[in-house]
Amino acid sequence: MSRRNDANLKGQLGQSGPGADAFAQRAGNSVEAMKIRSQLERHVDSLFERCPELWGFSVRSENDELFVSDVGIAPRLSAQQYGEIFQDIARTLAEFLEEEPGASELLRGRTFARTLH
């Protein structure tokens, strides 16, 4: 099941940066850029481990604010359970941005999906 629920995360995720292209130009293929991407991957992987019903979600930007949207959950859950997962997504991304405040542009326009092994 895929439900669309957009939530403004201003204050929780902060302002988005100038874009992923700008981040790539600034950080390039440096060790620092690789470290930041690795941290993001660890945060998202832990989110999927904690939430087995979560299949994916997107982060979009509008007026320099980040929003979590297009949260995919299966099987169907109650509104309360859905809300708990949604809050876990927001909290996980906020924690990442607390560690790496300049990396918000890495989230903009991204879709994260569960990987089956």
SULHU-V684250 format. One record per residue. N is the residue number from 1. SS is DSSP state (h for helix, s for strand, l for the rest). BURIAL is I if it has 9 or more other C-alpha atoms within 8 Angstrom, else O. Layout:
BEGIN
n & ss & burial
N & SS & BURIAL
N & SS & BURIAL
END
This chain:
BEGIN
n & ss & burial
1 & l & O
2 & s & O
3 & s & O
4 & l & O
5 & l & O
6 & l & O
7 & s & O
8 & s & O
9 & l & I
10 & l & I
11 & l & O
12 & l & O
13 & l & I
14 & l & I
15 & s & I
16 & l & I
17 & l & I
18 & l & O
19 & l & I
20 & h & I
21 & h & O
22 & h & O
23 & h & I
24 & h & I
25 & h & O
26 & h & O
27 & h & I
28 & l & O
29 & l & O
30 & l & O
31 & h & O
32 & h & O
33 & h & I
34 & h & I
35 & h & O
36 & h & I
37 & h & O
38 & h & O
39 & h & I
40 & h & I
41 & h & O
42 & h & O
43 & h & I
44 & h & I
45 & h & O
46 & h & O
47 & h & I
48 & h & I
49 & h & O
50 & h & O
51 & l & O
52 & l & O
53 & l & O
54 & s & I
55 & s & I
56 & s & I
57 & s & I
58 & s & I
59 & s & I
60 & s & I
61 & s & I
62 & s & O
63 & l & O
64 & l & O
65 & s & I
66 & s & I
67 & s & I
68 & s & I
69 & s & I
70 & s & I
71 & s & I
72 & s & I
73 & s & I
74 & l & I
75 & l & O
76 & l & O
77 & l & I
78 & l & O
79 & h & O
80 & h & O
81 & h & O
82 & h & I
83 & h & O
84 & h & O
85 & h & I
86 & h & I
87 & h & O
88 & h & I
89 & h & I
90 & h & I
91 & h & I
92 & h & I
93 & h & I
94 & h & I
95 & h & O
96 & h & I
97 & h & I
98 & h & O
99 & h & O
100 & l & I
101 & h & O
102 & h & O
103 & h & I
104 & h & I
105 & h & I
106 & h & I
107 & l & I
108 & l & I
109 & l & O
110 & l & I
111 & s & O
112 & s & O
113 & s & O
114 & l & O
115 & l & O
116 & l & O
117 & l & O
END
